[in-house]
């Protein structure tokens, strides 16, 4: 079992920055990859970033990083736009299972 806890969401003006954190616990040695997804109201959950891939809409603005000593993955979000408003979820893959965090709200005002 893997537990994921996100933090760092909030309200920011367009053009601003936020850094999301996701702390992993449990069977962390079994984690193959971690990433970030988001879901806006009325839309499907979509990929934001993994260790090897970024959504086209965030390339050049968002950066994913990982601190293995802290078992934490980060998402640095710069030049935020109103269309980035969503609930952001951390995800981890362990074996054939995908785990999700509870989500953190990011709201970007125009």
C-alpha positions in Angstrom: 0.0 0.0 0.0 1.1 3.5 -0.8 -0.3 6.7 0.8 0.0 10.1 -0.9 -0.7 13.4 0.7 -0.7 16.6 -1.4 -0.2 20.1 -0.2 0.6 23.6 -1.6 -2.6 24.4 -3.5 -4.4 27.8 -3.1 -5.5 30.9 -4.9 -3.1 32.9 -7.1 -3.4 35.6 -9.6 -2.6 34.9 -13.3 1.1 35.0 -13.9 1.9 33.9 -10.4 3.5 30.7 -9.1 2.7 27.8 -6.8 4.6 24.7 -5.7 2.7 21.6 -5.0 4.2 18.8 -2.8 3.2 15.2 -2.6 4.6 13.1 0.3 4.6 9.4 -0.1 4.5 6.8 2.7 4.0 3.1 3.0 5.5 0.8 0.5 7.6 3.5 -1.1 10.3 1.2 -2.3 7.8 -0.4 -4.7 7.0 2.9 -6.4 8.0 2.8 -10.1 7.0 6.4 -11.0 5.1 9.3 -9.6 3.3 12.1 -11.4 0.7 14.8 -11.3 -2.8 14.9 -12.8 -5.5 17.5 -12.7 -9.3 17.7 -13.1 -11.2 20.8 -13.8 -14.9 21.1 -13.2 -16.9 19.2 -15.8 -13.8 17.8 -17.4 -11.9 14.5 -17.3 -8.8 14.0 -15.2 -5.8 14.7 -17.4 -2.0 14.2 -17.2 0.0 17.2 -16.1 3.5 15.8 -15.7 5.4 12.6 -15.0 9.1 12.0 -14.8 9.3 11.6 -18.6 6.4 13.5 -20.0 4.6 16.9 -19.7 1.2 17.9 -21.1 1.7 20.3 -24.0 -0.3 22.9 -22.2 2.2 23.1 -19.3 5.5 22.6 -21.0 7.9 25.4 -20.3 5.8 26.6 -17.3 5.6 23.6 -15.0 8.5 21.5 -13.6 8.2 18.1 -11.8 11.0 17.1 -9.4 11.5 14.4 -6.8 13.4 14.3 -3.5 14.0 10.6 -2.8 15.4 11.3 0.7 12.1 13.0 1.6 9.9 10.6 -0.5 8.3 13.7 -1.9 7.5 14.8 -5.5 7.0 18.4 -6.3 5.3 20.4 -9.1 6.6 23.9 -9.6 4.0 25.9 -11.5 5.0 29.2 -13.0 3.2 31.7 -15.3 -0.1 30.3 -14.1 -3.2 30.9 -16.2 -6.9 30.8 -15.3 -7.2 27.6 -17.4 -4.8 25.9 -14.9 -7.6 26.0 -12.3 -8.3 22.5 -11.2 -7.9 19.9 -8.5 -4.4 18.6 -8.7 -3.8 14.9 -7.8 -0.6 13.2 -7.1 -0.3 9.7 -8.5 2.1 6.8 -7.9 2.5 3.5 -9.7 3.5 0.4 -7.8 3.5 -2.8 -9.7 0.2 -2.9 -11.5 -1.6 -0.5 -9.2 -2.0 3.2 -9.4 -2.5 5.2 -6.2 -4.0 8.6 -5.9 -3.8 11.4 -3.3 -6.8 13.3 -2.1 -6.2 16.2 -4.3 -5.4 19.9 -3.7 -7.3 22.8 -5.2 -5.5 25.3 -7.4 -7.4 28.4 -8.4 -6.0 31.0 -10.8 -7.8 34.3 -11.0 -7.7 36.6 -14.0 
